[in-house]
Amino acid sequence: MTDTPSQDQAEHPLRVRDFYLGRQPVLDRNQALFGYELLFRSTPLGQANIGAGTPSAPTPGLSATATVIAHAAQLGLARAIGDAHCFINVDADVLGSDIYAFLPRERTVLELAPSVVPDDAVLARMAELAGHGFQFALDGIGGAGANEAERLQKLLPMARFVKLDVRNNAQPALSGLVARLHGMNKTVVADKVETRDEYQACMDLGVDYFQGYYFARPSVLGGRKLSPSQLAVLELMNKVTSDVDNADIERAVKRDVTVAMNLLRLVNTPAVGARQRIDSVSQALLVLGRRQLQRWLQIMLYAEPGTRGHNQTPLLMLATTRGRLMELLAQRLRPGQRYLSEIAFTVGIMSLMDVLFGIPMADIVEQIPVSDEITNALLRRSGFFGELLKLAECIESPDSQDDGVLPTLRGLAISGDDMVELEMAAFQWSDSVVRYAI
C-alpha cells in the first residue's frame, strides 16, 4: 500500500509532539471486550516549559491525530489495544494521510468525524483503505436536513459500524434508527451509555455494542454480594498486611482451592517476570514476598474465576491499567523510592473497589487496613497519590478536556510524550495480566 501525503501536508507538516493517550472500551452484549476507542488529544505543554524536548505549537482539530498516532505507534500502538479492535477518530486530513502502515488494519475502525464531506476524493480514499482491510464507523447519526441525508446516503454504504449517542436521541427515535440500520446490515454501537437503565434500554433495542463507563458505575453492580473466593482473598490481604507468618498464609490459601489456582495462574504471567515456573503456593510466597503477594491478591479481587469474557474483564483491565500507570508515574517522579510506587499501585487498584463491590469507598477503607495517605488519596484525592489518581481518572474519561489534564501534568512535571510512553507500558502490562491469568 502506498500513500502520498498531500502538497498541503508537505507545506504545513503536523507538529504535535506533546500529547496524552486514553482509551474507552467498546463492549459486546455480554459485556465482553470488543475494542477500544483511542482518545488522543494534543496538549500545549511547551508553553509551560514542562519536560524535556523542544516546545512545539499545538495543532488544532483532528488533524493533530495523524502525528499523534504515528508517534504512539513508534512507542508500540499494538500494546495499547492487545487483541482488541481499535476505533480512531479521523477527519478528511487524517483520512488522506500516510499513517496507516502503523495500524493493525484488520482490527482498525476509522471513525469519521461529522465534518467529513463525502466528495469524490474522500470516497475514493475510503474505498482504497477498505481494500486494505480497514473498516469505518459513522458518528453523529440522527441529524436532520437535506445535506445530512445526502451525506449519509453516500457514507453509509462504506461503513460497517454506526454509533448512536443515547444522550442526544430520544427512545422512540433510537428504536427506529436501530431497526433501520439493522435492516441495512449495519452494526450499531450505543455511545455514552452511562447508567444501568440506558444499558438495558439499548439491550432491548438490539444494539450490538456499547461504549461508555456504565460497567464501572456502582449502579450497575449495586447490591452485589461478595463471593466466597473474594471473602477469602480479603481475609488473606488482612493476613499479609499483619504479622502472621508465611505458614499461616499458606494454609489460608490452600483452604480455598479456587484462590490457590488463580494465584498460581497470576504469578506465572509474564507480568511477574519469574525466571522459572511457580508450581506451589509455598514457592509463590517465597518468590513473591509479602508486598508482591498483596499486589496479586488485589488483582484477584477483580479476576474471580468463572467470569471469563464477561463483565468482570473490562473492570479488571481498567483497575490493572490504572494501578500500573500510577506505579510507573511514581517510579518516574520519585526514583529510588520503591515503596512509593508500591503504594501508588495499591491506590490505583483500590480506587475501583467501590465499583467492584457496590459499596462506598469509606466503608472499604474501614474494612481493609490502609495508611492515612492511601485513605486521603481514595476519599479526598489529596496528597501525592491523590494527584496521580486524579490524573489517571481524567485521562480515562472520554469527556475530559486538555485543560482538565494540563494543571495536573504541569504540577507533576510530566510531559505529554512521557505520559504516553508510561500509558503504553501500563496497557501492555495489564493486557498480559488479563490475557494469561483470567
Steps between C-alpha positions, in 0.01 A plus 500: 500500500643837402363827626640839405448797731319791341689813393326693775628250757852531365487879526335499841628190683312387808722568798317385811743332736370544850179303542338245722317180426180356639278215397136419553375140470240383251313199639275237344160387623663274759710796621809329362770721354476556123723801454620839618448848373842661525473852634786712376509869589765763442627691803690828472746404769786681332349831609546391861856379433424158646725205437783463255508570130428796276162665561268473205184687425178302522313423181123543542240250391512136409787555257731474800396136530722403207824596670379370834418157359834482323687588818293263712555224248875539539451444872293190424139564404420129502576500872220746555230272360628142537282272287206740502374725222595865512271789409680818395337833419603641164418803289564551128863603557579191707313282252734616225817473705770234491468355850323172439803274478525539878156358567374140528279544196270201549409629846495874436173692471533853367226710653405782265448840657173680417711756310602244234338593167456197273645649182658286230848515656375390844293215360789380286735507799250307713468237227878470484536457876210253511687294242787475745274372778408819687142550614299816555258633759264795475430726794238767559219313327154644557543852372234657282524690173541421133879541507537251783271251326707526182822461698375185672374356175854514363684389814278226639583246227868534597447461875470182701438670837260779592529668839187641662521750785241379751506838676402701191233268359161434656400138554244483214754653260765251610264210449428605143867569423618163631235316300585685178874453545463128570290480186803636315729239667678762708653431840360743756713637784323686781721786616505684834319220684545600863219345702346159552168620357667630183688175458187290546300719261767459232511126562124486446542687170747239379809725498812299413772680696521748784744777578524681829596442860163363603667175604710699749207664671381392846143501372584206271653290773302637792394247761753247380604251767858390538569149378666247731820538300500877539441470872791259518720745307407784736584279797835421341571867436446572867740219595765621254496851644518371857775311683383143436769267369516350152378162622169654612463679167575182308239305697243773434570489124476123488163499678345650187594301189362768269714769662809279487454416131435859401801620699724252319364612163565863585852454631595310184403784265777675305415811703662339806819418314584188701807317366335161543147371525346527846315177575414519870348747742804486727727575204277788397522651848877458503556647153254786529548625853230676702469817296473324164259244643279785616505639145378175346235454766369846416479403135330171586207693644423611143596169342248266653502167314194414295455851362729469201375702206229668701451815701796460732763517226457870405508604865808283555667665200416846631621426854827333399580768242429778748704335773797436272488852351505656846787271599703604194425866561622471858816325381564780250432778747662346809783280369665278756201505736344164419255504787332807348438324169355202687262729687402665171409161353288419804317832474427440132367149555296594808349807330253276315409268787190705578386423146595134530312448825227761461573656841637844597876547502482621860372156603777325305785690667348412836496129416843483333782642713675775304722795587373856537662605172313225314176595673547868410570412138195271471251718686621852429738468199755687710876467542752361253302182434175695472655711223609188314151354535336818371728496197423135423124555535504811283688331219262202509196723454387546140355840589815641661650806338860607466453770761383237748821301469753778451505635856572155643765422239655839561503451874664159465747622234399221260512568127236367263758282327606345831135450589427299186811287544392410854143433388617264228706307754200485736271375222746226408540387860124493559439310176756242611328454835154457350609292202692239699328495835128515441 
